[in-house]
């Protein structure tokens, strides 16, 4: 594990200490949990963007697959 020094306004530091205390964790653990959430959000956004890029221009094909999954007959071709 490594150390990270960050500079925060005193008010934010105080508030983070209060939040950590209310959750019964250390400020370090609180920051670690926040970083984990931020990284998970970033990873999800990246995966979504990659999937979106792969599907560009394939709307009609996607709609046919959705209809098939729902047990409906194929839609008439749209743009």
PyMOL CGO cylinders between C-alpha atoms (Angstrom):
from pymol import cmd
from pymol.cgo import CYLINDER

trace = [
    CYLINDER, 0.00, 0.00, 0.00, 1.22, 3.53, -0.63, 0.3, 1, 1, 1, 1, 1, 1,
    CYLINDER, 1.22, 3.53, -0.63, 0.56, 6.90, 0.93, 0.3, 1, 1, 1, 1, 1, 1,
    CYLINDER, 0.56, 6.90, 0.93, -1.08, 9.85, -0.79, 0.3, 1, 1, 1, 1, 1, 1,
    CYLINDER, -1.08, 9.85, -0.79, -0.95, 13.41, 0.50, 0.3, 1, 1, 1, 1, 1, 1,
    CYLINDER, -0.95, 13.41, 0.50, -3.83, 15.64, -0.52, 0.3, 1, 1, 1, 1, 1, 1,
    CYLINDER, -3.83, 15.64, -0.52, -4.51, 19.22, 0.38, 0.3, 1, 1, 1, 1, 1, 1,
    CYLINDER, -4.51, 19.22, 0.38, -8.07, 20.12, 1.39, 0.3, 1, 1, 1, 1, 1, 1,
    CYLINDER, -8.07, 20.12, 1.39, -9.65, 23.22, 2.82, 0.3, 1, 1, 1, 1, 1, 1,
    CYLINDER, -9.65, 23.22, 2.82, -9.98, 22.87, 6.58, 0.3, 1, 1, 1, 1, 1, 1,
    CYLINDER, -9.98, 22.87, 6.58, -13.78, 22.90, 6.38, 0.3, 1, 1, 1, 1, 1, 1,
    CYLINDER, -13.78, 22.90, 6.38, -13.82, 19.87, 4.05, 0.3, 1, 1, 1, 1, 1, 1,
    CYLINDER, -13.82, 19.87, 4.05, -11.34, 18.03, 6.23, 0.3, 1, 1, 1, 1, 1, 1,
    CYLINDER, -11.34, 18.03, 6.23, -13.50, 18.67, 9.29, 0.3, 1, 1, 1, 1, 1, 1,
    CYLINDER, -13.50, 18.67, 9.29, -16.64, 17.53, 7.50, 0.3, 1, 1, 1, 1, 1, 1,
    CYLINDER, -16.64, 17.53, 7.50, -14.92, 14.37, 6.23, 0.3, 1, 1, 1, 1, 1, 1,
    CYLINDER, -14.92, 14.37, 6.23, -13.85, 13.57, 9.77, 0.3, 1, 1, 1, 1, 1, 1,
    CYLINDER, -13.85, 13.57, 9.77, -17.49, 13.96, 10.91, 0.3, 1, 1, 1, 1, 1, 1,
    CYLINDER, -17.49, 13.96, 10.91, -18.74, 11.70, 8.12, 0.3, 1, 1, 1, 1, 1, 1,
    CYLINDER, -18.74, 11.70, 8.12, -16.11, 9.08, 8.91, 0.3, 1, 1, 1, 1, 1, 1,
    CYLINDER, -16.11, 9.08, 8.91, -16.98, 9.22, 12.60, 0.3, 1, 1, 1, 1, 1, 1,
    CYLINDER, -16.98, 9.22, 12.60, -20.70, 8.84, 11.88, 0.3, 1, 1, 1, 1, 1, 1,
    CYLINDER, -20.70, 8.84, 11.88, -19.92, 5.76, 9.74, 0.3, 1, 1, 1, 1, 1, 1,
    CYLINDER, -19.92, 5.76, 9.74, -17.53, 4.43, 12.36, 0.3, 1, 1, 1, 1, 1, 1,
    CYLINDER, -17.53, 4.43, 12.36, -14.56, 4.28, 9.98, 0.3, 1, 1, 1, 1, 1, 1,
    CYLINDER, -14.56, 4.28, 9.98, -11.32, 6.19, 9.69, 0.3, 1, 1, 1, 1, 1, 1,
    CYLINDER, -11.32, 6.19, 9.69, -10.94, 9.08, 7.26, 0.3, 1, 1, 1, 1, 1, 1,
    CYLINDER, -10.94, 9.08, 7.26, -8.46, 6.91, 5.37, 0.3, 1, 1, 1, 1, 1, 1,
    CYLINDER, -8.46, 6.91, 5.37, -11.04, 4.13, 5.00, 0.3, 1, 1, 1, 1, 1, 1,
    CYLINDER, -11.04, 4.13, 5.00, -13.69, 6.67, 3.97, 0.3, 1, 1, 1, 1, 1, 1,
    CYLINDER, -13.69, 6.67, 3.97, -11.43, 8.07, 1.24, 0.3, 1, 1, 1, 1, 1, 1,
    CYLINDER, -11.43, 8.07, 1.24, -10.56, 4.54, 0.11, 0.3, 1, 1, 1, 1, 1, 1,
    CYLINDER, -10.56, 4.54, 0.11, -14.27, 3.67, -0.18, 0.3, 1, 1, 1, 1, 1, 1,
    CYLINDER, -14.27, 3.67, -0.18, -14.95, 6.88, -2.12, 0.3, 1, 1, 1, 1, 1, 1,
    CYLINDER, -14.95, 6.88, -2.12, -12.07, 6.08, -4.50, 0.3, 1, 1, 1, 1, 1, 1,
    CYLINDER, -12.07, 6.08, -4.50, -13.43, 2.56, -5.03, 0.3, 1, 1, 1, 1, 1, 1,
    CYLINDER, -13.43, 2.56, -5.03, -16.86, 3.94, -5.96, 0.3, 1, 1, 1, 1, 1, 1,
    CYLINDER, -16.86, 3.94, -5.96, -15.35, 6.53, -8.30, 0.3, 1, 1, 1, 1, 1, 1,
    CYLINDER, -15.35, 6.53, -8.30, -13.22, 3.91, -10.07, 0.3, 1, 1, 1, 1, 1, 1,
    CYLINDER, -13.22, 3.91, -10.07, -16.18, 1.53, -10.43, 0.3, 1, 1, 1, 1, 1, 1,
    CYLINDER, -16.18, 1.53, -10.43, -18.25, 4.36, -11.95, 0.3, 1, 1, 1, 1, 1, 1,
    CYLINDER, -18.25, 4.36, -11.95, -15.42, 5.19, -14.34, 0.3, 1, 1, 1, 1, 1, 1,
    CYLINDER, -15.42, 5.19, -14.34, -15.07, 1.54, -15.38, 0.3, 1, 1, 1, 1, 1, 1,
    CYLINDER, -15.07, 1.54, -15.38, -18.82, 1.23, -15.99, 0.3, 1, 1, 1, 1, 1, 1,
    CYLINDER, -18.82, 1.23, -15.99, -18.85, 4.43, -18.05, 0.3, 1, 1, 1, 1, 1, 1,
    CYLINDER, -18.85, 4.43, -18.05, -15.89, 3.20, -20.11, 0.3, 1, 1, 1, 1, 1, 1,
    CYLINDER, -15.89, 3.20, -20.11, -17.58, -0.17, -20.77, 0.3, 1, 1, 1, 1, 1, 1,
    CYLINDER, -17.58, -0.17, -20.77, -20.80, 1.61, -21.77, 0.3, 1, 1, 1, 1, 1, 1,
    CYLINDER, -20.80, 1.61, -21.77, -18.96, 3.91, -24.18, 0.3, 1, 1, 1, 1, 1, 1,
    CYLINDER, -18.96, 3.91, -24.18, -17.18, 0.95, -25.79, 0.3, 1, 1, 1, 1, 1, 1,
    CYLINDER, -17.18, 0.95, -25.79, -20.43, -0.97, -26.23, 0.3, 1, 1, 1, 1, 1, 1,
    CYLINDER, -20.43, -0.97, -26.23, -22.14, 2.13, -27.57, 0.3, 1, 1, 1, 1, 1, 1,
    CYLINDER, -22.14, 2.13, -27.57, -19.38, 2.60, -30.15, 0.3, 1, 1, 1, 1, 1, 1,
    CYLINDER, -19.38, 2.60, -30.15, -19.69, -1.04, -31.26, 0.3, 1, 1, 1, 1, 1, 1,
    CYLINDER, -19.69, -1.04, -31.26, -23.44, -0.61, -31.75, 0.3, 1, 1, 1, 1, 1, 1,
    CYLINDER, -23.44, -0.61, -31.75, -23.40, 2.65, -33.72, 0.3, 1, 1, 1, 1, 1, 1,
    CYLINDER, -23.40, 2.65, -33.72, -25.20, 2.25, -37.02, 0.3, 1, 1, 1, 1, 1, 1,
    CYLINDER, -25.20, 2.25, -37.02, -26.78, -1.03, -35.98, 0.3, 1, 1, 1, 1, 1, 1,
    CYLINDER, -26.78, -1.03, -35.98, -30.13, 0.25, -34.64, 0.3, 1, 1, 1, 1, 1, 1,
    CYLINDER, -30.13, 0.25, -34.64, -32.31, -1.86, -36.92, 0.3, 1, 1, 1, 1, 1, 1,
    CYLINDER, -32.31, -1.86, -36.92, -30.36, -5.02, -36.04, 0.3, 1, 1, 1, 1, 1, 1,
    CYLINDER, -30.36, -5.02, -36.04, -30.70, -4.22, -32.34, 0.3, 1, 1, 1, 1, 1, 1,
    CYLINDER, -30.70, -4.22, -32.34, -34.45, -3.68, -32.61, 0.3, 1, 1, 1, 1, 1, 1,
    CYLINDER, -34.45, -3.68, -32.61, -34.84, -7.05, -34.35, 0.3, 1, 1, 1, 1, 1, 1,
    CYLINDER, -34.84, -7.05, -34.35, -32.93, -8.73, -31.52, 0.3, 1, 1, 1, 1, 1, 1,
    CYLINDER, -32.93, -8.73, -31.52, -35.09, -7.00, -28.91, 0.3, 1, 1, 1, 1, 1, 1,
    CYLINDER, -35.09, -7.00, -28.91, -38.24, -8.15, -30.70, 0.3, 1, 1, 1, 1, 1, 1,
    CYLINDER, -38.24, -8.15, -30.70, -36.88, -11.68, -30.90, 0.3, 1, 1, 1, 1, 1, 1,
    CYLINDER, -36.88, -11.68, -30.90, -36.08, -11.67, -27.18, 0.3, 1, 1, 1, 1, 1, 1,
    CYLINDER, -36.08, -11.67, -27.18, -39.58, -10.42, -26.42, 0.3, 1, 1, 1, 1, 1, 1,
    CYLINDER, -39.58, -10.42, -26.42, -41.15, -13.10, -28.63, 0.3, 1, 1, 1, 1, 1, 1,
    CYLINDER, -41.15, -13.10, -28.63, -42.57, -10.60, -31.10, 0.3, 1, 1, 1, 1, 1, 1,
    CYLINDER, -42.57, -10.60, -31.10, -42.51, -10.73, -34.85, 0.3, 1, 1, 1, 1, 1, 1,
    CYLINDER, -42.51, -10.73, -34.85, -39.81, -8.64, -36.51, 0.3, 1, 1, 1, 1, 1, 1,
    CYLINDER, -39.81, -8.64, -36.51, -40.46, -4.92, -36.93, 0.3, 1, 1, 1, 1, 1, 1,
    CYLINDER, -40.46, -4.92, -36.93, -40.66, -3.40, -40.34, 0.3, 1, 1, 1, 1, 1, 1,
    CYLINDER, -40.66, -3.40, -40.34, -37.29, -1.92, -41.31, 0.3, 1, 1, 1, 1, 1, 1,
    CYLINDER, -37.29, -1.92, -41.31, -36.75, 1.62, -40.08, 0.3, 1, 1, 1, 1, 1, 1,
    CYLINDER, -36.75, 1.62, -40.08, -33.81, 3.97, -40.44, 0.3, 1, 1, 1, 1, 1, 1,
]
cmd.load_cgo(trace, "trace")
